[in-house]
Amino acid sequence: MRIREEIREDVAVLTVSGALMDGPEVAAFHSRIKQLILGGINKVVVDFSRVKWFGSSMLGVLTSSLITVRKEGGDMRLAGVTKRIESIMMVTQLSGLFRTLDTVDRAVASFMTQPPEPAPQEDE
């Protein structure tokens, strides 16, 4: 898997490409999300327009990554999702968890019109 990163104001756009199947290669994605958080970026758009298929490991990593950014008061939006990937997300009932938009530009712009909810506060 290859991950190309572009920062647009305060939103990271991660364009993923390659064969995103099961296995250890998908762990790099969550590591990249953690690096972004450490760098102060908690709004992420993932561009899947160059991906035709991925396996259950990627679904797990996407879900973990979403939880990571939301804990930091951010959110993750998906763009360029193919019909095959969309069907995987519907079958696994994860489609309602992610905001999916047609294009990267719309996904980035959505952070202005639909900002992330604040991070949950822990009881002290």
Long-range contacts (C-beta under 8 A, 24 or more apart in sequence): 1-25, 1-26, 1-28, 1-29, 3-28, 3-29, 3-32, 5-32, 7-41, 8-108, 10-41, 10-43, 10-111, 11-41, 11-43, 11-44, 11-45, 11-108, 11-111, 12-36, 12-41, 12-43, 12-44, 12-45, 13-44, 13-45, 13-47, 13-104, 13-108, 14-44, 14-45, 14-46, 14-47, 15-47, 15-49, 15-50, 15-104, 16-46, 16-47, 16-48, 16-50, 16-51, 17-50, 17-51, 18-51, 19-53, 20-51, 20-53, 20-54, 20-55, 20-58, 21-53, 21-54, 21-55, 21-57, 21-58, 22-55, 22-56, 22-57, 22-58, 23-55, 23-57, 26-54, 26-57, 26-58, 26-61, 27-61, 29-58, 29-61, 29-62, 29-65, 30-61, 30-64, 30-65, 30-68, 33-65, 33-68, 33-69, 33-76, 34-68, 37-68, 37-69, 37-72, 37-74, 41-74, 42-69, 42-72, 42-73, 42-74, 42-75, 42-116, 43-69, 43-74, 43-75, 43-111, 43-116, 44-69, 44-74, 44-75, 44-76, 44-77, 45-76, 45-77, 45-78, 45-79, 45-104, 45-107, 45-108, 46-76, 46-77, 46-78, 46-79, 47-79, 47-80, 47-104, 47-107, 48-78, 48-79, 48-80, 48-81, 48-82, 48-85, 49-79, 49-80, 49-82, 49-104, 50-80, 51-82, 51-85, 52-82, 52-84, 52-85, 53-84, 53-85, 53-88, 54-85, 54-88, 59-88, 59-89, 59-92, 59-94, 62-94, 62-98, 63-94, 63-97, 66-97, 66-98, 69-116, 70-116, 70-117, 70-119, 71-119, 71-120, 72-119, 73-116, 73-117, 73-118, 73-119, 74-116, 75-99, 75-111, 75-116, 75-117, 77-101, 77-107, 77-110, 77-111, 78-107, 79-103, 79-104, 79-106, 79-107, 80-104
